[in-house]
Amino acid sequence: MRMPGDERSGASRSVRPRGAGGRRFGLAADVEPAAESRQSDRLIFGQLVTRGVRYWRRAIDQALAERGLSQATAMPLLILARLGDDLRQGG
Protein backbone atom coordinates (compact mmCIF):
# COMPACT_ATOMS: atom_id res chain seq x y z
CA MET A 1 0.00 0.00 0.00
CA ARG A 2 1.48 3.32 -0.98
CA MET A 3 1.15 6.22 1.43
CA PRO A 4 0.69 9.84 0.33
CA GLY A 5 4.04 11.52 -0.08
CA ASP A 6 5.83 8.27 -0.89
CA GLU A 7 7.89 9.40 -3.86
CA ARG A 8 9.56 6.06 -4.59
CA SER A 9 8.22 4.57 -7.79
CA GLY A 10 8.09 0.82 -7.75
CA ALA A 11 10.49 0.53 -4.80
CA SER A 12 9.46 -1.62 -1.90
CA ARG A 13 9.55 -0.29 1.65
CA SER A 14 12.21 -2.73 2.77
CA VAL A 15 14.73 -4.94 1.05
CA ARG A 16 13.88 -8.63 1.26
CA PRO A 17 15.84 -11.48 -0.24
CA ARG A 18 14.33 -13.09 -3.30
CA GLY A 19 13.71 -16.78 -3.61
CA ALA A 20 13.29 -19.01 -6.64
CA GLY A 21 11.23 -17.40 -9.36
CA GLY A 22 11.85 -13.89 -8.01
CA ARG A 23 9.29 -14.25 -5.22
CA ARG A 24 10.10 -12.56 -1.95
CA PHE A 25 10.59 -14.41 1.28
CA GLY A 26 8.85 -13.30 4.42
CA LEU A 27 5.40 -12.06 5.26
CA ALA A 28 5.02 -9.39 2.59
CA ALA A 29 1.51 -10.64 1.81
CA ASP A 30 0.56 -10.36 5.49
CA VAL A 31 1.89 -6.83 5.91
CA GLU A 32 -0.70 -5.08 3.76
CA PRO A 33 -3.81 -6.67 5.33
CA ALA A 34 -2.44 -5.96 8.81
CA ALA A 35 -1.89 -2.29 7.94
CA GLU A 36 -5.38 -2.05 6.48
CA SER A 37 -6.79 -3.74 9.58
CA ARG A 38 -5.05 -1.22 11.86
CA GLN A 39 -6.39 1.62 9.76
CA SER A 40 -9.87 0.14 9.94
CA ASP A 41 -9.56 -0.30 13.72
CA ARG A 42 -8.51 3.33 14.09
CA LEU A 43 -11.45 4.48 12.00
CA ILE A 44 -13.91 2.44 14.09
CA PHE A 45 -12.31 3.67 17.32
CA GLY A 46 -12.58 7.28 16.15
CA GLN A 47 -16.24 6.82 15.30
CA LEU A 48 -16.93 5.30 18.72
CA VAL A 49 -15.17 8.15 20.52
CA THR A 50 -17.12 10.69 18.47
CA ARG A 51 -20.39 8.96 19.29
CA GLY A 52 -19.49 8.82 22.99
CA VAL A 53 -18.70 12.54 23.02
CA ARG A 54 -22.04 13.33 21.40
CA TYR A 55 -23.93 11.25 23.98
CA TRP A 56 -21.97 12.86 26.82
CA ARG A 57 -22.64 16.36 25.49
CA ARG A 58 -26.33 15.60 25.07
CA ALA A 59 -26.53 14.41 28.69
CA ILE A 60 -24.76 17.57 29.90
CA ASP A 61 -27.06 19.78 27.82
CA GLN A 62 -30.14 18.06 29.28
CA ALA A 63 -28.87 18.38 32.86
CA LEU A 64 -28.07 22.07 32.36
CA ALA A 65 -31.42 22.73 30.65
CA GLU A 66 -33.24 21.29 33.67
CA ARG A 67 -31.55 24.02 35.73
CA GLY A 68 -32.21 26.77 33.18
CA LEU A 69 -28.60 27.00 32.03
CA SER A 70 -26.76 26.66 28.76
CA GLN A 71 -23.15 25.59 28.30
CA ALA A 72 -22.24 29.25 27.70
CA THR A 73 -23.67 30.30 31.08
CA ALA A 74 -22.56 27.20 32.98
CA MET A 75 -18.85 27.41 32.09
CA PRO A 76 -18.13 30.71 33.90
CA LEU A 77 -20.03 29.42 36.93
CA LEU A 78 -17.98 26.23 36.89
CA ILE A 79 -14.72 28.20 36.70
CA LEU A 80 -15.79 30.47 39.56
CA ALA A 81 -16.73 27.45 41.67
CA ARG A 82 -13.33 25.84 41.04
CA LEU A 83 -11.45 29.02 41.96
CA GLY A 84 -13.01 29.07 45.40
CA ASP A 85 -13.63 31.87 47.90
CA ASP A 86 -10.28 33.66 47.51
CA LEU A 87 -11.20 35.07 44.10
CA ARG A 88 -10.65 38.79 43.63
CA GLN A 89 -11.95 40.96 40.83
CA GLY A 90 -9.20 42.33 38.58
CA GLY A 91 -6.38 40.78 40.50
Biopython code that builds the backbone (N, CA, C, O; Angstrom):
import numpy as np
from Bio.PDB.StructureBuilder import StructureBuilder

atoms = [
    (1, "MET", "N", (0.848, -1.156, 0.000)),
    (1, "MET", "CA", (0.000, 0.000, 0.000)),
    (1, "MET", "C", (0.901, 1.228, 0.000)),
    (1, "MET", "O", (1.813, 1.328, 0.821)),
    (2, "ARG", "N", (0.663, 2.127, -0.878)),
    (2, "ARG", "CA", (1.480, 3.319, -0.981)),
    (2, "ARG", "C", (0.840, 4.437, -0.171)),
    (2, "ARG", "O", (-0.369, 4.655, -0.259)),
    (3, "MET", "N", (1.633, 5.137, 0.609)),
    (3, "MET", "CA", (1.155, 6.224, 1.434)),
    (3, "MET", "C", (1.345, 7.537, 0.682)),
    (3, "MET", "O", (2.249, 7.646, -0.146)),
    (4, "PRO", "N", (0.502, 8.542, 0.959)),
    (4, "PRO", "CA", (0.687, 9.844, 0.330)),
    (4, "PRO", "C", (2.062, 10.392, 0.667)),
    (4, "PRO", "O", (2.515, 10.283, 1.806)),
    (5, "GLY", "N", (2.714, 10.967, -0.298)),
    (5, "GLY", "CA", (4.040, 11.521, -0.076)),
    (5, "GLY", "C", (5.157, 10.535, -0.330)),
    (5, "GLY", "O", (6.331, 10.904, -0.273)),
    (6, "ASP", "N", (4.812, 9.271, -0.612)),
    (6, "ASP", "CA", (5.831, 8.274, -0.890)),
    (6, "ASP", "C", (6.265, 8.459, -2.340)),
    (6, "ASP", "O", (5.535, 8.100, -3.264)),
    (7, "GLU", "N", (7.440, 9.015, -2.532)),
    (7, "GLU", "CA", (7.892, 9.396, -3.862)),
    (7, "GLU", "C", (8.581, 8.258, -4.614)),
    (7, "GLU", "O", (8.863, 8.386, -5.806)),
    (8, "ARG", "N", (8.850, 7.157, -3.934)),
    (8, "ARG", "CA", (9.557, 6.064, -4.592)),
    (8, "ARG", "C", (8.631, 5.362, -5.573)),
    (8, "ARG", "O", (7.532, 4.945, -5.207)),
    (9, "SER", "N", (9.063, 5.234, -6.792)),
    (9, "SER", "CA", (8.223, 4.574, -7.790)),
    (9, "SER", "C", (8.669, 3.129, -7.934)),
    (9, "SER", "O", (9.794, 2.856, -8.353)),
    (10, "GLY", "N", (7.805, 2.231, -7.592)),
    (10, "GLY", "CA", (8.086, 0.818, -7.751)),
    (10, "GLY", "C", (9.021, 0.244, -6.699)),
    (10, "GLY", "O", (9.245, -0.966, -6.699)),
    (11, "ALA", "N", (9.566, 1.035, -5.823)),
    (11, "ALA", "CA", (10.493, 0.531, -4.802)),
    (11, "ALA", "C", (9.691, 0.014, -3.617)),
    (11, "ALA", "O", (8.688, 0.609, -3.223)),
    (12, "SER", "N", (10.135, -1.079, -3.067)),
    (12, "SER", "CA", (9.461, -1.621, -1.900)),
    (12, "SER", "C", (9.949, -0.882, -0.660)),
    (12, "SER", "O", (10.986, -0.221, -0.693)),
    (13, "ARG", "N", (9.208, -0.995, 0.420)),
    (13, "ARG", "CA", (9.547, -0.289, 1.649)),
    (13, "ARG", "C", (10.767, -0.875, 2.330)),
    (13, "ARG", "O", (11.490, -0.144, 3.007)),
    (14, "SER", "N", (11.019, -2.128, 2.183)),
    (14, "SER", "CA", (12.209, -2.725, 2.775)),
    (14, "SER", "C", (12.787, -3.728, 1.793)),
    (14, "SER", "O", (12.087, -4.238, 0.917)),
    (15, "VAL", "N", (14.061, -4.000, 1.949)),
    (15, "VAL", "CA", (14.728, -4.940, 1.045)),
    (15, "VAL", "C", (14.587, -6.331, 1.634)),
    (15, "VAL", "O", (14.956, -6.579, 2.782)),
    (16, "ARG", "N", (14.043, -7.238, 0.823)),
    (16, "ARG", "CA", (13.884, -8.629, 1.256)),
    (16, "ARG", "C", (14.579, -9.521, 0.246)),
    (16, "ARG", "O", (14.556, -9.242, -0.953)),
    (17, "PRO", "N", (15.187, -10.574, 0.714)),
    (17, "PRO", "CA", (15.838, -11.482, -0.242)),
    (17, "PRO", "C", (14.814, -12.150, -1.143)),
    (17, "PRO", "O", (13.674, -12.384, -0.743)),
    (18, "ARG", "N", (15.228, -12.447, -2.346)),
    (18, "ARG", "CA", (14.328, -13.087, -3.303)),
    (18, "ARG", "C", (14.623, -14.578, -3.373)),
    (18, "ARG", "O", (15.774, -15.009, -3.314)),
    (19, "GLY", "N", (13.568, -15.338, -3.498)),
    (19, "GLY", "CA", (13.715, -16.779, -3.611)),
    (19, "GLY", "C", (13.621, -17.203, -5.065)),
    (19, "GLY", "O", (13.748, -16.378, -5.970)),
    (20, "ALA", "N", (13.400, -18.478, -5.285)),
    (20, "ALA", "CA", (13.292, -19.009, -6.642)),
    (20, "ALA", "C", (12.115, -18.359, -7.345)),
    (20, "ALA", "O", (11.048, -18.189, -6.755)),
    (21, "GLY", "N", (12.304, -18.003, -8.585)),
    (21, "GLY", "CA", (11.231, -17.398, -9.360)),
    (21, "GLY", "C", (11.036, -15.927, -9.058)),
    (21, "GLY", "O", (10.061, -15.334, -9.518)),
    (22, "GLY", "N", (11.941, -15.317, -8.293)),
    (22, "GLY", "CA", (11.847, -13.893, -8.006)),
    (22, "GLY", "C", (10.850, -13.535, -6.930)),
    (22, "GLY", "O", (10.616, -12.353, -6.679)),
    (23, "ARG", "N", (10.247, -14.538, -6.276)),
    (23, "ARG", "CA", (9.291, -14.249, -5.216)),
    (23, "ARG", "C", (10.030, -13.891, -3.942)),
    (23, "ARG", "O", (11.111, -14.416, -3.673)),
    (24, "ARG", "N", (9.459, -13.019, -3.177)),
    (24, "ARG", "CA", (10.104, -12.562, -1.952)),
    (24, "ARG", "C", (9.802, -13.499, -0.791)),
    (24, "ARG", "O", (8.710, -14.055, -0.678)),
    (25, "PHE", "N", (10.792, -13.653, 0.057)),
    (25, "PHE", "CA", (10.591, -14.413, 1.278)),
    (25, "PHE", "C", (9.945, -13.508, 2.321)),
    (25, "PHE", "O", (9.988, -12.284, 2.199)),
    (26, "GLY", "N", (9.367, -14.093, 3.314)),
    (26, "GLY", "CA", (8.845, -13.304, 4.423)),
    (26, "GLY", "C", (7.335, -13.178, 4.365)),
    (26, "GLY", "O", (6.652, -13.932, 3.672)),
    (27, "LEU", "N", (6.841, -12.218, 5.100)),
    (27, "LEU", "CA", (5.403, -12.061, 5.257)),
    (27, "LEU", "C", (4.886, -10.844, 4.514)),
    (27, "LEU", "O", (3.996, -10.150, 5.004)),
    (28, "ALA", "N", (5.430, -10.580, 3.346)),
    (28, "ALA", "CA", (5.024, -9.394, 2.588)),
    (28, "ALA", "C", (3.518, -9.396, 2.333)),
    (28, "ALA", "O", (2.884, -8.342, 2.366)),
    (29, "ALA", "N", (2.946, -10.565, 2.081)),
    (29, "ALA", "CA", (1.509, -10.641, 1.812)),
    (29, "ALA", "C", (0.704, -10.325, 3.064)),
    (29, "ALA", "O", (-0.419, -9.829, 2.972)),
    (30, "ASP", "N", (1.272, -10.609, 4.241)),
    (30, "ASP", "CA", (0.564, -10.359, 5.489)),
    (30, "ASP", "C", (0.710, -8.914, 5.967)),
    (30, "ASP", "O", (-0.058, -8.476, 6.824)),
    (31, "VAL", "N", (1.652, -8.187, 5.448)),
    (31, "VAL", "CA", (1.887, -6.825, 5.912)),
    (31, "VAL", "C", (0.745, -5.910, 5.487)),
    (31, "VAL", "O", (0.234, -5.149, 6.308)),
    (32, "GLU", "N", (0.345, -5.965, 4.255)),
    (32, "GLU", "CA", (-0.696, -5.083, 3.755)),
    (32, "GLU", "C", (-2.031, -5.271, 4.477)),
    (32, "GLU", "O", (-2.612, -4.281, 4.921)),
    (33, "PRO", "N", (-2.545, -6.504, 4.614)),
    (33, "PRO", "CA", (-3.813, -6.667, 5.327)),
    (33, "PRO", "C", (-3.721, -6.195, 6.775)),
    (33, "PRO", "O", (-4.687, -5.643, 7.301)),
    (34, "ALA", "N", (-2.582, -6.400, 7.427)),
    (34, "ALA", "CA", (-2.443, -5.960, 8.808)),
    (34, "ALA", "C", (-2.504, -4.439, 8.884)),
    (34, "ALA", "O", (-3.133, -3.890, 9.789)),
    (35, "ALA", "N", (-1.860, -3.757, 7.950)),
    (35, "ALA", "CA", (-1.891, -2.293, 7.937)),
    (35, "ALA", "C", (-3.309, -1.796, 7.680)),
    (35, "ALA", "O", (-3.762, -0.843, 8.313)),
    (36, "GLU", "N", (-3.998, -2.436, 6.760)),
    (36, "GLU", "CA", (-5.380, -2.047, 6.481)),
    (36, "GLU", "C", (-6.273, -2.323, 7.682)),
    (36, "GLU", "O", (-7.195, -1.556, 7.957)),
    (37, "SER", "N", (-6.010, -3.404, 8.396)),
    (37, "SER", "CA", (-6.788, -3.740, 9.577)),
    (37, "SER", "C", (-6.572, -2.688, 10.664)),
    (37, "SER", "O", (-7.527, -2.266, 11.316)),
    (38, "ARG", "N", (-5.328, -2.264, 10.861)),
    (38, "ARG", "CA", (-5.048, -1.223, 11.859)),
    (38, "ARG", "C", (-5.743, 0.075, 11.487)),
    (38, "ARG", "O", (-6.289, 0.765, 12.347)),
    (39, "GLN", "N", (-5.720, 0.403, 10.209)),
    (39, "GLN", "CA", (-6.385, 1.624, 9.763)),
    (39, "GLN", "C", (-7.886, 1.520, 9.996)),
    (39, "GLN", "O", (-8.520, 2.486, 10.422)),
    (40, "SER", "N", (-8.448, 0.363, 9.722)),
    (40, "SER", "CA", (-9.869, 0.145, 9.938)),
    (40, "SER", "C", (-10.199, 0.227, 11.431)),
    (40, "SER", "O", (-11.209, 0.818, 11.814)),
    (41, "ASP", "N", (-9.345, -0.365, 12.271)),
    (41, "ASP", "CA", (-9.557, -0.305, 13.720)),
    (41, "ASP", "C", (-9.516, 1.136, 14.218)),
    (41, "ASP", "O", (-10.310, 1.519, 15.077)),
    (42, "ARG", "N", (-8.603, 1.928, 13.687)),
    (42, "ARG", "CA", (-8.513, 3.334, 14.086)),
    (42, "ARG", "C", (-9.757, 4.099, 13.664)),
    (42, "ARG", "O", (-10.259, 4.938, 14.413)),
    (43, "LEU", "N", (-10.246, 3.816, 12.489)),
    (43, "LEU", "CA", (-11.454, 4.478, 12.001)),
    (43, "LEU", "C", (-12.640, 4.136, 12.904)),
    (43, "LEU", "O", (-13.394, 5.023, 13.303)),
    (44, "ILE", "N", (-12.800, 2.870, 13.220)),
    (44, "ILE", "CA", (-13.907, 2.439, 14.090)),
    (44, "ILE", "C", (-13.760, 3.059, 15.466)),
    (44, "ILE", "O", (-14.746, 3.521, 16.041)),
    (45, "PHE", "N", (-12.539, 3.080, 16.012)),
    (45, "PHE", "CA", (-12.313, 3.670, 17.324)),
    (45, "PHE", "C", (-12.679, 5.161, 17.302)),
    (45, "PHE", "O", (-13.338, 5.653, 18.218)),
    (46, "GLY", "N", (-12.257, 5.863, 16.272)),
    (46, "GLY", "CA", (-12.579, 7.281, 16.151)),
    (46, "GLY", "C", (-14.078, 7.530, 16.102)),
    (46, "GLY", "O", (-14.580, 8.475, 16.711)),
    (47, "GLN", "N", (-14.784, 6.681, 15.379)),
    (47, "GLN", "CA", (-16.238, 6.818, 15.300)),
    (47, "GLN", "C", (-16.890, 6.564, 16.655)),
    (47, "GLN", "O", (-17.846, 7.248, 17.021)),
    (48, "LEU", "N", (-16.382, 5.587, 17.399)),
    (48, "LEU", "CA", (-16.935, 5.299, 18.724)),
    (48, "LEU", "C", (-16.674, 6.444, 19.697)),
    (48, "LEU", "O", (-17.549, 6.802, 20.485)),
    (49, "VAL", "N", (-15.480, 7.017, 19.645)),
    (49, "VAL", "CA", (-15.170, 8.152, 20.517)),
    (49, "VAL", "C", (-16.078, 9.325, 20.181)),
    (49, "VAL", "O", (-16.617, 9.976, 21.076)),
    (50, "THR", "N", (-16.248, 9.593, 18.893)),
    (50, "THR", "CA", (-17.117, 10.691, 18.471)),
    (50, "THR", "C", (-18.542, 10.473, 18.960)),
    (50, "THR", "O", (-19.183, 11.402, 19.453)),
    (51, "ARG", "N", (-19.031, 9.264, 18.827)),
    (51, "ARG", "CA", (-20.391, 8.959, 19.287)),
    (51, "ARG", "C", (-20.503, 9.127, 20.801)),
    (51, "ARG", "O", (-21.494, 9.664, 21.297)),
    (52, "GLY", "N", (-19.492, 8.670, 21.530)),
    (52, "GLY", "CA", (-19.492, 8.820, 22.988)),
    (52, "GLY", "C", (-19.503, 10.281, 23.413)),
    (52, "GLY", "O", (-20.201, 10.656, 24.355)),
    (53, "VAL", "N", (-18.728, 11.101, 22.715)),
    (53, "VAL", "CA", (-18.696, 12.537, 23.020)),
    (53, "VAL", "C", (-20.061, 13.169, 22.773)),
    (53, "VAL", "O", (-20.516, 14.003, 23.555)),
    (54, "ARG", "N", (-20.705, 12.774, 21.695)),
    (54, "ARG", "CA", (-22.042, 13.325, 21.401)),
    (54, "ARG", "C", (-23.049, 12.953, 22.479)),
    (54, "ARG", "O", (-23.842, 13.791, 22.908)),
    (55, "TYR", "N", (-23.018, 11.677, 22.924)),
    (55, "TYR", "CA", (-23.931, 11.246, 23.982)),
    (55, "TYR", "C", (-23.645, 12.001, 25.277)),
    (55, "TYR", "O", (-24.569, 12.427, 25.969)),
    (56, "TRP", "N", (-22.368, 12.164, 25.601)),
    (56, "TRP", "CA", (-21.972, 12.858, 26.825)),
    (56, "TRP", "C", (-22.445, 14.318, 26.774)),
    (56, "TRP", "O", (-22.985, 14.839, 27.750)),
    (57, "ARG", "N", (-22.236, 14.960, 25.639)),
    (57, "ARG", "CA", (-22.641, 16.360, 25.486)),
    (57, "ARG", "C", (-24.152, 16.516, 25.580)),
    (57, "ARG", "O", (-24.652, 17.474, 26.168)),
    (58, "ARG", "N", (-24.870, 15.566, 24.995)),
    (58, "ARG", "CA", (-26.327, 15.604, 25.072)),
    (58, "ARG", "C", (-26.799, 15.475, 26.523)),
    (58, "ARG", "O", (-27.721, 16.174, 26.944)),
    (59, "ALA", "N", (-26.164, 14.578, 27.285)),
    (59, "ALA", "CA", (-26.528, 14.410, 28.695)),
    (59, "ALA", "C", (-26.229, 15.681, 29.497)),
    (59, "ALA", "O", (-27.016, 16.068, 30.361)),
    (60, "ILE", "N", (-25.106, 16.322, 29.214)),
    (60, "ILE", "CA", (-24.761, 17.573, 29.896)),
    (60, "ILE", "C", (-25.765, 18.659, 29.539)),
    (60, "ILE", "O", (-26.245, 19.380, 30.414)),
    (61, "ASP", "N", (-26.084, 18.775, 28.254)),
    (61, "ASP", "CA", (-27.057, 19.784, 27.818)),
    (61, "ASP", "C", (-28.405, 19.591, 28.504)),
    (61, "ASP", "O", (-29.038, 20.566, 28.911)),
    (62, "GLN", "N", (-28.851, 18.335, 28.636)),
    (62, "GLN", "CA", (-30.136, 18.060, 29.276)),
    (62, "GLN", "C", (-30.089, 18.421, 30.758)),
    (62, "GLN", "O", (-31.033, 19.010, 31.284)),
    (63, "ALA", "N", (-28.992, 18.069, 31.435)),
    (63, "ALA", "CA", (-28.868, 18.380, 32.859)),
    (63, "ALA", "C", (-28.825, 19.887, 33.086)),
    (63, "ALA", "O", (-29.425, 20.383, 34.040)),
    (64, "LEU", "N", (-28.130, 20.617, 32.231)),
    (64, "LEU", "CA", (-28.075, 22.066, 32.362)),
    (64, "LEU", "C", (-29.424, 22.697, 32.053)),
    (64, "LEU", "O", (-29.838, 23.638, 32.731)),
    (65, "ALA", "N", (-30.117, 22.187, 31.035)),
    (65, "ALA", "CA", (-31.415, 22.734, 30.647)),
    (65, "ALA", "C", (-32.431, 22.579, 31.783)),
    (65, "ALA", "O", (-33.287, 23.444, 31.969)),
    (66, "GLU", "N", (-32.342, 21.497, 32.531)),
    (66, "GLU", "CA", (-33.244, 21.294, 33.671)),
    (66, "GLU", "C", (-33.036, 22.365, 34.738)),
    (66, "GLU", "O", (-33.935, 22.626, 35.538)),
    (67, "ARG", "N", (-31.867, 22.980, 34.753)),
    (67, "ARG", "CA", (-31.546, 24.022, 35.725)),
    (67, "ARG", "C", (-31.607, 25.417, 35.108)),
    (67, "ARG", "O", (-31.244, 26.403, 35.749)),
    (68, "GLY", "N", (-32.070, 25.492, 33.852)),
    (68, "GLY", "CA", (-32.215, 26.771, 33.181)),
    (68, "GLY", "C", (-30.899, 27.375, 32.710)),
    (68, "GLY", "O", (-30.791, 28.592, 32.565)),
    (69, "LEU", "N", (-29.906, 26.535, 32.471)),
    (69, "LEU", "CA", (-28.595, 27.001, 32.034)),
    (69, "LEU", "C", (-28.251, 26.455, 30.665)),
    (69, "LEU", "O", (-28.777, 25.430, 30.229)),
    (70, "SER", "N", (-27.355, 27.165, 29.998)),
    (70, "SER", "CA", (-26.762, 26.655, 28.760)),
    (70, "SER", "C", (-25.290, 26.392, 29.047)),
    (70, "SER", "O", (-24.803, 26.721, 30.128)),
    (71, "GLN", "N", (-24.580, 25.805, 28.096)),
    (71, "GLN", "CA", (-23.148, 25.594, 28.300)),
    (71, "GLN", "C", (-22.418, 26.921, 28.412)),
    (71, "GLN", "O", (-21.445, 27.037, 29.156)),
    (72, "ALA", "N", (-22.888, 27.931, 27.668)),
    (72, "ALA", "CA", (-22.241, 29.246, 27.702)),
    (72, "ALA", "C", (-22.384, 29.912, 29.073)),
    (72, "ALA", "O", (-21.474, 30.619, 29.507)),
    (73, "THR", "N", (-23.500, 29.701, 29.755)),
    (73, "THR", "CA", (-23.672, 30.297, 31.082)),
    (73, "THR", "C", (-23.115, 29.408, 32.182)),
    (73, "THR", "O", (-22.746, 29.908, 33.245)),
    (74, "ALA", "N", (-23.045, 28.116, 31.953)),
    (74, "ALA", "CA", (-22.563, 27.198, 32.981)),
    (74, "ALA", "C", (-21.037, 27.233, 33.119)),
    (74, "ALA", "O", (-20.522, 27.056, 34.223)),
    (75, "MET", "N", (-20.312, 27.454, 32.034)),
    (75, "MET", "CA", (-18.848, 27.410, 32.089)),
    (75, "MET", "C", (-18.266, 28.466, 33.025)),
    (75, "MET", "O", (-17.420, 28.121, 33.851)),
    (76, "PRO", "N", (-18.672, 29.739, 32.943)),
    (76, "PRO", "CA", (-18.134, 30.713, 33.901)),
    (76, "PRO", "C", (-18.469, 30.368, 35.353)),
    (76, "PRO", "O", (-17.659, 30.594, 36.252)),
    (77, "LEU", "N", (-19.668, 29.820, 35.577)),
    (77, "LEU", "CA", (-20.034, 29.415, 36.931)),
    (77, "LEU", "C", (-19.159, 28.268, 37.425)),
    (77, "LEU", "O", (-18.774, 28.231, 38.593)),
    (78, "LEU", "N", (-18.851, 27.348, 36.542)),
    (78, "LEU", "CA", (-17.980, 26.229, 36.889)),
    (78, "LEU", "C", (-16.571, 26.727, 37.234)),
    (78, "LEU", "O", (-15.966, 26.269, 38.203)),
    (79, "ILE", "N", (-16.065, 27.648, 36.450)),
    (79, "ILE", "CA", (-14.725, 28.197, 36.702)),
    (79, "ILE", "C", (-14.707, 28.943, 38.038)),
    (79, "ILE", "O", (-13.776, 28.783, 38.827)),
    (80, "LEU", "N", (-15.721, 29.745, 38.285)),
    (80, "LEU", "CA", (-15.795, 30.467, 39.557)),
    (80, "LEU", "C", (-15.865, 29.510, 40.738)),
    (80, "LEU", "O", (-15.233, 29.746, 41.767)),
    (81, "ALA", "N", (-16.623, 28.439, 40.598)),
    (81, "ALA", "CA", (-16.731, 27.454, 41.671)),
    (81, "ALA", "C", (-15.392, 26.766, 41.923)),
    (81, "ALA", "O", (-15.054, 26.484, 43.073)),
    (82, "ARG", "N", (-14.632, 26.493, 40.877)),
    (82, "ARG", "CA", (-13.333, 25.839, 41.039)),
    (82, "ARG", "C", (-12.301, 26.765, 41.668)),
    (82, "ARG", "O", (-11.408, 26.303, 42.378)),
    (83, "LEU", "N", (-12.413, 28.066, 41.414)),
    (83, "LEU", "CA", (-11.446, 29.017, 41.961)),
    (83, "LEU", "C", (-11.613, 29.220, 43.461)),
    (83, "LEU", "O", (-10.660, 29.582, 44.150)),
    (84, "GLY", "N", (-12.803, 28.992, 43.960)),
    (84, "GLY", "CA", (-13.013, 29.069, 45.398)),
    (84, "GLY", "C", (-13.322, 30.467, 45.901)),
    (84, "GLY", "O", (-13.640, 31.371, 45.128)),
    (85, "ASP", "N", (-13.221, 30.626, 47.233)),
    (85, "ASP", "CA", (-13.625, 31.867, 47.900)),
    (85, "ASP", "C", (-12.576, 32.981, 47.810)),
    (85, "ASP", "O", (-12.910, 34.145, 48.031)),
    (86, "ASP", "N", (-11.344, 32.663, 47.498)),
    (86, "ASP", "CA", (-10.280, 33.664, 47.508)),
    (86, "ASP", "C", (-10.185, 34.420, 46.189)),
    (86, "ASP", "O", (-9.152, 35.027, 45.905)),
    (87, "LEU", "N", (-11.208, 34.398, 45.403)),
    (87, "LEU", "CA", (-11.204, 35.068, 44.105)),
    (87, "LEU", "C", (-11.401, 36.558, 44.292)),
    (87, "LEU", "O", (-12.281, 37.006, 45.026)),
    (88, "ARG", "N", (-10.534, 37.332, 43.587)),
    (88, "ARG", "CA", (-10.649, 38.791, 43.628)),
    (88, "ARG", "C", (-10.906, 39.306, 42.224)),
    (88, "ARG", "O", (-10.415, 38.744, 41.245)),
    (89, "GLN", "N", (-11.664, 40.356, 42.135)),
    (89, "GLN", "CA", (-11.953, 40.956, 40.835)),
    (89, "GLN", "C", (-10.744, 41.791, 40.402)),
    (89, "GLN", "O", (-10.241, 42.622, 41.158)),
    (90, "GLY", "N", (-10.286, 41.546, 39.150)),
    (90, "GLY", "CA", (-9.201, 42.331, 38.577)),
    (90, "GLY", "C", (-7.842, 42.045, 39.179)),
    (90, "GLY", "O", (-6.919, 42.834, 38.981)),
    (91, "GLY", "N", (-7.684, 40.994, 39.876)),
    (91, "GLY", "CA", (-6.375, 40.783, 40.498)),
    (91, "GLY", "C", (-5.882, 39.454, 40.310)),
    (91, "GLY", "O", (-4.791, 39.129, 40.778)),
]
sb = StructureBuilder()
sb.init_structure("model")
sb.init_model(0)
sb.init_chain("A")
sb.init_seg("    ")
for serial, (resi, resn, name, xyz) in enumerate(atoms, 1):
    if name == "N":
        sb.init_residue(resn, " ", resi, " ")
    sb.init_atom(name, np.array(xyz, "f"), 0.0, 1.0, " ", f" {name:<3s}", serial, name[0])
structure = sb.get_structure()
